[in-house]
């Protein structure tokens, strides 16, 4: 399991980011949540935004490991893009079918479409991926950032 | 077809289990077995409702996968299948371990700070704001929140920790049929949603059908935002599992 800070260049601009690799097993989702929460806290997100991001990475992680064959590793890239957050979760093993068409994946899409502004199931060079873009809500008060 | 170790009535049900009604009859017939195995795990502090639901998922898998031609009775096949489901759930939830005292104290500190800050600020606070209010470091706040994830033994049946002590979430929640009728995009999941306990349906309806924020749900239900977040996470996992095991 590795966590790595990523420079602005490596994350294609924006405010720096983070690269996380975890085993493709259900119990690893806690590590993903913890890292997501820590990153969002350091970026001064509000608690309700942080909770939504954690739920979203839960769903994406579940979607990636639910498709056969079970992947060895899931890699997650988190980066800031202006005021927004761009999260890509990739499995290291090709999937039998991507994007998946099961009822479970349809549920995950439905949930993600509520939590996240833009969701893409992509086939990348590294493997099948779910990319999520979350725009920041308008700031309603002055936060300590 | 001649099966060894099965009585005639059960044989007939397995022969016709492709018919939903026959499959349901088989499941109902063995439900007491699943409930009995679920009770074995009650000592771990997990809610019996949740355990029974998990055991029932194991039972459904056993009914669907059982090969009557192998010459063993159904119970011999179903018991390890159901116990496997319960053990996996138990392990994944990590609920058997008590939270250390220091983490309990940190959790209590931030639990008080969050609603106070939300009221003062008119919005959800940042982690830094919570840390300053509770006189903790940012890392301690994050540590307490991670611990809540890891140790959460919250049950939807547990008495509510805020508001009336005698009421449970289920007392405060109800789902109206219109909620389902309004949510066409969720139509294919309706049977699975309806199979969840009503209180869990309600949490999903408020967040995903009515598009309420977690803070709004927390205000409506008189519980903390962190509590809502954990309830959503657990309910979504159950729903995913139910949809996955049915397909």
Boltz contact constraints between the chains, C-beta under 6 A:
constraints:
  - contact:
      token1: [A, 26]
      token2: [B, 92]
      max_distance: 6.0
  - contact:
      token1: [A, 27]
      token2: [B, 92]
      max_distance: 6.0
  - contact:
      token1: [A, 30]
      token2: [B, 149]
      max_distance: 6.0
  - contact:
      token1: [A, 30]
      token2: [B, 150]
      max_distance: 6.0
  - contact:
      token1: [A, 33]
      token2: [B, 149]
      max_distance: 6.0
  - contact:
      token1: [A, 34]
      token2: [B, 146]
      max_distance: 6.0
  - contact:
      token1: [A, 38]
      token2: [B, 142]
      max_distance: 6.0
  - contact:
      token1: [A, 41]
      token2: [B, 127]
      max_distance: 6.0
  - contact:
      token1: [A, 41]
      token2: [B, 142]
      max_distance: 6.0
  - contact:
      token1: [A, 44]
      token2: [B, 126]
      max_distance: 6.0
  - contact:
      token1: [A, 46]
      token2: [B, 124]
      max_distance: 6.0
  - contact:
      token1: [A, 46]
      token2: [B, 126]
      max_distance: 6.0
  - contact:
      token1: [A, 47]
      token2: [B, 124]
      max_distance: 6.0
  - contact:
      token1: [A, 47]
      token2: [B, 125]
      max_distance: 6.0
  - contact:
      token1: [A, 48]
      token2: [B, 124]
      max_distance: 6.0
  - contact:
      token1: [A, 48]
      token2: [B, 213]
      max_distance: 6.0
  - contact:
      token1: [A, 48]
      token2: [B, 214]
      max_distance: 6.0
  - contact:
      token1: [A, 48]
      token2: [B, 215]
      max_distance: 6.0
  - contact:
      token1: [A, 51]
      token2: [B, 214]
      max_distance: 6.0
  - contact:
      token1: [A, 51]
      token2: [B, 229]
      max_distance: 6.0
  - contact:
      token1: [A, 62]
      token2: [B, 240]
      max_distance: 6.0
  - contact:
      token1: [A, 102]
      token2: [B, 247]
      max_distance: 6.0
  - contact:
      token1: [A, 103]
      token2: [B, 243]
      max_distance: 6.0
  - contact:
      token1: [A, 103]
      token2: [B, 247]
      max_distance: 6.0
  - contact:
      token1: [A, 104]
      token2: [B, 240]
      max_distance: 6.0
  - contact:
      token1: [A, 104]
      token2: [B, 243]
      max_distance: 6.0
  - contact:
      token1: [A, 104]
      token2: [B, 244]
      max_distance: 6.0
  - contact:
      token1: [A, 107]
      token2: [B, 189]
      max_distance: 6.0
  - contact:
      token1: [A, 107]
      token2: [B, 243]
      max_distance: 6.0
  - contact:
      token1: [A, 114]
      token2: [B, 208]
      max_distance: 6.0
  - contact:
      token1: [A, 140]
      token2: [B, 123]
      max_distance: 6.0
  - contact:
      token1: [A, 141]
      token2: [B, 121]
      max_distance: 6.0
  - contact:
      token1: [A, 141]
      token2: [B, 122]
      max_distance: 6.0
  - contact:
      token1: [A, 141]
      token2: [B, 123]
      max_distance: 6.0
  - contact:
      token1: [A, 143]
      token2: [B, 126]
      max_distance: 6.0
  - contact:
      token1: [A, 144]
      token2: [B, 128]
      max_distance: 6.0
  - contact:
      token1: [A, 144]
      token2: [B, 129]
      max_distance: 6.0
